[in-house]
Amino acid sequence: MEKRPFPSGHRGSVFADEGRRRQSIAQMTENATGEIKNPLVGIPKNQLLQDVEAFAVGAHLTEILPLLQKGALVAQNPHGIDNIVELNEEDRQALRDEITYRWRHPKTLYFTIILNSIAAAIQGWDQTGSNGANLSFPIQFGIADSGAACTAAGTCEKNSWLVGFINSCPYIAIAFFAGWLSDPVNNWVGRRGTIFIGALFSLLAPIGSACTQTWGQLVACRILLGIGMGLKEVTVPVFSAENSPAVIRGGLVMSWQLWTAFGIFLGTCANLAVVNVGRITWRLQLGSAFIPAVPLVLGIWFCPESPRWLMKKHKHNKAYKSLERLRNTPLQAARDLYYIHAQLVAEEMLIEEKGFAKTDNFFTRFFELFTIPRNRRAVQASGVVMIAQQMCGINIIAFYSSTIFQQAGASNITALLATWGFGLVNFVFAWPAVWTIDTFGRRGLLIFTFPQMFWTLLAAGMCFYIPASSKAHLGLVALFIFLFDAFYSPGEGPVPFTYSAEVFPLSHREVGMSWAVATNNFWASVLSLTFPRMIIAFSIQGAFGFYAGLNIVALILIFLFLPETKQRTLEELDYVFAVSTRRHAHFQLTKSLPYWIKRYVFMRKNTPIPYLYHFETHQAGESQVDDFKGEVFTEHANGHAKDV
């Protein structure tokens, strides 16, 4: 491990000023004005360059000092590159191309995203294998929860809990063990090492599941599967977020959900492929999930390690080399390297100011999630969006669609065909979010799609009242489930993991993502455990109506408590989450909601747009170019920017 660039008590010229230090800490703790600051704005040029030199010396990067100095000036004033005399025309053109050609990046970045996408496909395939196997493994193990045999024996209710428990085992393992294990594993072996370990579990556990002889053995294998799923689920979105440039980060990170959807689709294809092989059908359905784990195990070590993780470990030379592979030019790599350093120092000061020990102890970092206001708001927001994914009802279909279609009157093969259609819709409609997540934003997608999921899920449940003898019965149930799926896929599908991977500061990113993933999987395990029993107690209609109502509850939580994060750097989000929850909710109720009513209900096109966040620029009052939309706007002294 490299030596820390600044010994205790010395952080370089920029951070030596006590007044600036306290001002920065105050802004990251309680942002009353809603102003989102670039932490380098306002620092005199000479002082900034001195700090860059001190950083380069301490980090043993003096051979790239001129690049670091130019990068720091660009990071300080990204909109004013024409006024930075140290840049040549080639430098300026590369920085303009970063905006003009948003998707033009090195092949290494896309290779990393492809490997991360394979990791996501494993997750989808894992859960789909059990979906198809639900039709036959309970019979094989003598724990059928429907049909004449369990009715005669009076064991249907007990067996429904057993089937639910077996299905929920991976999610229980993630919520109570694997999700939290990922933090120390990430700390010890890095992002790539953690993904590799998770991939090994995902390779071996499905093969073990296919060979089990009792339901207890299947439980054990599914717990091991959950360990692999949990390690990847926490780490892969963070790995993608930390390697991606801000302008396309949302689109790249959401590949987690896109390729999870693809994995679900592949799993439904595998389920159909083996439907007629007899008694071993369920074994092949569970075991086939090992296939996508093979390229992940073989390929992950060819990806560059996360530069932010390397910086956190003070491996600055390796971080720069990693960024060189992930960015188009050395200047962009140097810019991002110094910007990460500046934010890490700011986070360290914040922890010290709050009186917490400077330590890598897991329990200390977990405690700080709830005691540091900036972290606490990120915990709340990620918790809302993760719980909402379970509240919307998607996983009652993802986990039990074969059972649902069978109860709608479909045969085994017809139920699997309908499930295949569900997987196809899920994958196809996830694609638009690659572009819309960084255009309409995370909040915008959720606020639009949740009302649509409410009425489509409710309609699907009501269609069960159509007599089973009618051809419209199964057809309309499938139609509304597919419509529900089409609205889920570009909204609550990709947003939770994209959002949770970006909202926590680097110092607490692993433990924060562990919290988010554990929250999501705890409620997934509750859903998986209770849904078979809920069908018996509520009927399908009641169960669908219950989850339809939860969509409205989730919509209200998102509207009030979920800040927008689109197109902000991971470092700038510290200031977004310094805005208090009370201020954010008050603004949404008193400013944003009245605006939308006036604008879209009463159609008053001239209604002024309310603003919550104010983005600070290097030179106020200049005409600037919005990097992300390519539109020209004029910023006033307070630098207004729209909150979606």
N, C-alpha and C positions, 0 to 999 in steps of 0.2 A: 504494500500500500504506500502511495506517495505521502510525503509530509504535507501537513496542512499549510496552505499558502500564507496564512496569517497566524502568528502565535496568539495565545490568549491575551486579550486586552488590546490587540492591535488589528485593525481591519483595513488599513489603507486610508488614503486621504479623504475619499468621499464620505466614509462612515465615521471619521474621527470627530466631526463636528457634532457636539452634544445637542445643539438646537435642532439640527436636521434629523439627528437620530430620534429624538423624542417626537418630532413632528411626524416622521414616517411611521413610528409605532402607533401614535394616536390615530392616524388615518387608516391603518390596517386593523385597528381594534374597533373603532366606532366611526363609521363614515356617515356623518349627519347630512352632508350636502349631496350625496350621491355622485360625487365627482370621482371618476376612475382615472388614476394617475399612472403615467409611466414613471417608475421609480427613479429614472435618470433625468427626468425633465427638471430644469432649473439649476442644475449643477454647472458651475462655470467650466468653460472648456479646459483651461489649464489644470484645474483640480481633477476633472474627469480623466485627462490624459495621464496625470500623475498616478491616479489610482490604477489605471490600466497597466502602467509600468510596474507598480508594486505587485499587482496580481501576476503579471508575466514572470517576474523574478521569483516570487514565492512558488509559482506553479511550474517552474522550469520550462517556460514557453517563450523565452526571450527571442528565439529564432523567428517567431511569428509576431513580434511586438508591433511592427507597422500595420499588419493586418488586424490585430486586436484593437489598435487605436482607431483605425477606420471603422471597424465593426461597432465599437462603442459609440462613435459619433452617429452612425446610422441608427443604432438602437435607440439613442436619445431623441433623434428627430427623423423618424422614418418618412414623414411627408415632405421634408425639406432637403432631399438628397441633392437637388440642383444647387443648393447654397453651401454644400460641404466641399471646400476647396481641395481637401485631401483626396477626394474621389476623382478618378479619371472617367472618361466617357464609357469605357468598357465596364467599369464598376456600376455606373448609373444604369446602363442598359440591362445588365444582369438583374438589378433590383427592380427595374420596370417590368421585365419579363416575368418576374415572380408573381406579379399581379395580373398582367395581361394574359399570360398562359398559365393559369392556375394549376393545371394538371401535368405540366411539364416538369418532371422530377427524375432523379437518377433511378436506374433499374433496381438498385439495391433497396431503395425505399419500397418499391412495389413488390419486390421479392419478399421483403419482410411482411408486408400486408397480406400477400398470398399465403404465406405460412400461418399467419395469424388467422386467416380465413379458414384454412384447413382445421385449425384448432376449434374454431367455432362450429364447423360442420360436424365434428365429432360429437359436440354437445347435442345437436339436433338429432343426429342418428341414434345416439344413446337413448333419448327419451321416446323416440318413435318405435324402436325395437320393442320396448315394453308395451307400447300402445297396441301393436298387433298381437303380441304374445298374450295379452290379457284375455283373448278369446279362447285360449287352449291350455295355458299352464295351470290355471286353477283346477281344471278337470284332471290334469295329469297328477297333481299333488293331492287330490281329494279335498280341495277347499273351494269348490265351485260356490258362487254366491247368488246364483239364479238357476232356475230350472226345476224339474220335478224331483230330482234326487235330494237337493238341499231343502226343498220345501217339505218333503216327506220326513226328513230327519230333523227338521226345525233348526238347521244350522246356517241358514242364509244370512241372518244378521251378523252372527259371529264371523262367518267367512268373509263378509264384506269388509269388516275391519282388518282382517288378515291380508286380503288382496290390496286394500288401501295402504297398509303398512309396508308391504313388499315394494309397491310402486313408489312410496315416499322415502324409502331408505337412502337413496343417493342425496336427496335434498336435506334430510335430517343430518346426514354426515357432513354436508357442506355447511349447514347453518351452525352446527355445534362443534365442529372440529376442523374440517379442511379449510373453510373460509378464514378462520383465525390462524391456522398453521401457515398459511401463505405469507403472512407478514414476516415471521422470522426466517422462513425459507428464502424469500426474496432478499432479505437482509444479508443472508449468508452466501447465496450462490448466484444472485442476480436474476434478472428477468428471464434470460434464456435458460439458465439452469432450472428455474422453477417450472417453466413450460416443458422442458425435457422430462423432468420427474413426473409431472402430470400426464404427459403423453405415454410414459411407460405404464402407468396405472390404467390408462384408457386402452392400451394395447392388450394387456393381460386379463383385465377383469371381464370383458365380454366373452373371451374364450372360456374363462372359468364358469361364467353364467350358463353357457351352452352345455357344460358338462355336469351340472348339478343333479343330484338324485333326490333331494328333499327341499322343501321350501325354506328350511333353516339355512341350508347351504347357499341358496339363491339370495337370501338376505345378506349373508356375509359377503358374497361377490358384489352385490349392489352397493354395499357400504364402501368397499374398495373402489368401485367405480365412482362413487361420490367424491372420494379423496382426489382422484384424478380430475374430475370435473371441476371441483372447487379450486384447485391450484390454478387451472387454466382460466377459469371464469374470473378470478380476481386479477390475474396477472396480464392476460392477453389484451384487454382493453386499455390498461395502463401503458403497456409496452407500445401499443399503436399510438396512443395519445402523445407519449413522450418522444416518439420518433418523428411525428408528423409536424409540418409547418402549420401555423395557426390558420392560414387562409383556407386550407382543405382538411383541417383536423377532423371536423365533424363528419365529413363524407368518408374519410378513411377509417375512423374509429367505429362508425356505424356498420362497417363491414362485418363486425362481430355478429350483429343480428341478421344481416343479409345472408351470411353464410351459415348461420345457425338455421335459418329458414331453408337454405339449400340442403343442409344436412337432414332436416326433417323430411324434405321431399325425397332425398335419396333413400332414407329409411323406409318411407312408404313404398318406394319402388322395390326395395329388397323384401319387404313384407309380402308384396304381391308375387314376386318371383318365386317364392317358396311355399305359396299357399296350398299347393296340392301335393306336397311331398309326404303327407301322412303325420304320424305321431311325433316326428322330430321337427315339425314346422316351427314351433315356438323356440326351440333350441337354435335353429338357424337365424330366426328373427332377432334374438338377443345377441348371438355371437357375431353376426355380420358387422356390428359396430366397430370391430377392431380394424377394419380395412383402412379408414382415413387416418388412423393413428400412425400407420407405417411411414408415410412421407414426412409427417411431423417429427417423428423420432430421428429420422435420417437427415432432415434439412435444417433444423432450428439452429444448429451451431454455425451455419454459414451466414446467419444474419448478424449485423453489428449489434453490440450491446446498447442498451438505452444510454444516451449521453447524459441524461439527467441523473440516472442512477450512478453512473461513473463519477459525475461531479460530486454527488453526495458522499461518495467514498473517497473523494480527493484524488481520483485518478485522472488528472486533467489532460495529460497527453493522450491517454486512451479515449477520453471524451471528445477531444478535438478530432482525432482520427476517425472516430465513429461519425461525428457530424460531417466530416469531409465526404464520407460515403453516402450520407443521407441528404446532402444539400448540393445544389448545382455548382456553386463556386466556393473557394476557400474564404472569401469575404463573408458570405452568408454563414458559413460554419463558425468563423471567428465572432461575428455579431451575436449569434445564438449562444455561443460559449460564454461570452462575457455577461450577457443578459441573465443567463441562468445563475452565474456566480453572484451577481448583484442581488437577485431575489433570494438566494440561499442565505446570504449574509443578513438580509432584512428579516427573514423568518427566524434566524438564530437570535437576532436582537429581540424580536417579539417574545420568544420563549424565555429569554433571560429576564426581560422586563417584567414578565408575569410571575417571576420567582421560581420557575421550574428548572430542574437540573438539566444540564446539557448531557444527554445520554441517549444511547440507542436502545434502551430498555423498552421492550414491548409494552409492558404495563404502564410505564410512564407516558408513552405516546398515546395509548388508549385513553388514559385519564385526561390527557390534554385535548382529546376530541371534544370533550364536554365542558372543559373549564376555560378554554380560549374562545372568545366569542366568534371570531372568524371561522374557526373549525366547527363550532357548535351549529352555526347556520348552514354550513356545508353538510353536516350530518343530518340535519333536519330536511334539507332539500333533497338529498340523495335518498333518504328514507321515504319521503313522500313519493318520489317517482318510482322507486323500487316496489313499494307496497302497492302502488296503483297498477303495476303490471299484473299482480295477482288478483286485485280487486276487479279488474275489467272482465275476467272470466275466460281469457284466452286459454289458460292451461287446463280448464275442465274439458276443453275440446282437444288440445294438444296431447293430453295424457289419456283421455278416455273416448276419443272420437269413434273408434271402432265399436265400443260398447254403446255409445249414444245412437249411432246409426243402426246397430242391431236392434235396439229397443224401438227404433222408428219403423221396424218391420223389414230391415234388410237382411239378406243371407250373409254368411261369413265373407264370401268373396265380394258381394256388393258393398258390404260395410268397409272392406279394405279398399275397394275402388273409390268410394266416397271420401275415405281418409286420404287416398292419393290425391284426389282433387283438392282437398283442404291444403295439403302440403304444397301443391303446385301454385295455388292462389297466394299462399303465404310467401312463397319465394318471388313470384312475379311482381307482386305489389310492394315488395320491400325495395325494389330498385329505385323508384322515384325519390326516396329519402336520401340517396347518395347526393343528389343535387339540392333538394329542398331543405335539408337539415341545416345547411349553412346559408340559406336564402331566407326562408320563412322563420327559421330559428326553432329551438327546442320547444319553447312555450307555445309558439304559434301552431305547430303541428299537433301538440297535445290538446290544446283548447278547441281546435277544429274537429279532431277525430273522436274524442270521447262522447260527445252527444250522438254521433253516428253509431258508435258501438252500442250505446244504450238502446236505441230503437231497433237495431237489427237483431241483437241478442234477445230482446223481449219478443220480437216477432217470431224468431225461431222457436222459442218456448211455446208461444201461443199456437203455432202450427201443429203441435202434438195433440191439440184438441180436435183436429180434423180426423174423421174416422179412419182407422188403419186400412180399411178396405178401399179407400179412395186412392187413386194414383197420385193425387195432389199431395197426399200426406208426406211421403218421403221426399218428393221433389221440392216442395216448399221448405221443409226443414233444411235440406241441403242448400237451397238457394240462399236463405237468410244466414246460415252459418258461413257460407262463402262470402257474402257481403260483409258480415261482421269481420271476417278474416282480412278482407281487402282494406277495410278502414284501420284495422290494427297494424298491419304490416308497415305502412310508412310513418306511423305515429308512435304509439306506445311500444311497438316492437323495437326499433333501433335506439330510441331516446334514452332509456334508463341506464344502459351500460356506457353509452357515449357520455352522458351527463355525469355519471358518478366517477368515471375515469378522469375527468378534467377539473372537478370542483375542489379537490383537496390540495393543500400546499404540498410541495415535494417532500418536506420533512415528515408529513403524515399521510402520504399518498397510499402506501401499502395497507396500513392499518385502517385508513378511511375506506378504501375499496373493500377491505375485509368486512367492515361493518355493513356496507351497502349490499354486498353479495350475501352475507349471512342473513340480513333482513329479508332479501328477496327469497332466498331458499327456505327460510323458516316458514314463511307464509305459503310457499309452494308445497312444502311438506304437509302443512295443515290442510291445504286444498286437496292434495293427492290422498291424504288419509281419510278425509271426511266425505269426499264426493260420492263414493259408492254407497255409504250410509245415507247421505242426503237424498239420493235418488229414491231410496226406499221410504224415507220419512216424508219428503216434500213432493215426490214425483218429479219427472223431468221438467214439467212446466214450472213448478215452484222453484226448483233449483236455478233454472235459467232466469226466472223473474228476480230472484234474490241477487244474482250477480249483475243483472241489468241495473238494479237500483244502486249497487255499489259503484257503477260507472259515474253516476251523478255525484256521489260523495267524493270520488277521486277527482272529478272535474273541479269541484269547489276547492279542495286542498291544493291542487295545482295552480289555480287562478290566484289564490291568496299567498302561497308560500314558496313558489318556485321562481327564482330569479332567472332571467335570460343570460345565456353564456355564449351565444354564437359569436364567432369571429373575434373573440378576445384571446390573447395569449394566456397560457397557463399561469404566467406571472401576474398579469393584470387582473385576474379573477380574485386576487386577494382583496382588491378594492371593491369589487362587486359584492363580496360576502362580508364586507365591513359595514354595509348598509343594514340597519337593524330590521329584524323581522316585523316589528310593529310598524315601522315606517313603510316597508314594502307593502304589507297588507293594507295599510291605510291608503296608500297611493292607488292601489288597484281598485279599492271600493269607492273612493271619493273622486278619483280623476279618470282612471282608465275605463271603468265600467260605464260611467255617464257618457264618456266620449263615444264608446262603441254603440251605445243606445241611440245617441243623437245622430251618429254618422250612418249606421246601418239599419236602424229601425225607422227613424224619422227622415233618413236620407238627406241630412244637412251636410252637403259636401264641403262647406266652408268652415266646419267646426275645427277650431285649432287643436292640434295634436298635443297632448300632455307629454312631458318628459320627466323621467325619474333620474336617469343617469346623465352625467355631463362628462364628456371625454376631453381631457386636457390636452392641448397641443403645445408644441414648442413656441410658436409665435401666434398669439391670439389675434383674431381679426383677419387672418389671411384667407384667401380662397384656397380651399384644399381639395384633394381628390380622394373620394372614398375608395380605399383599396379594394373593397370587396364587391362593390356594385358597379364601379366605374362611372359613377355619377358625380357631377360637380356640385358642391354645396358650399355655403358661406358660413363659417363659424364665427360667432360673436365672442366676446371676452370670456364667457363661461363655457364655450365649446359644447353647445347642446348636441345631444345625439338621441335618436329615437329608441325607446324601450318597447320591444315587441311583446 
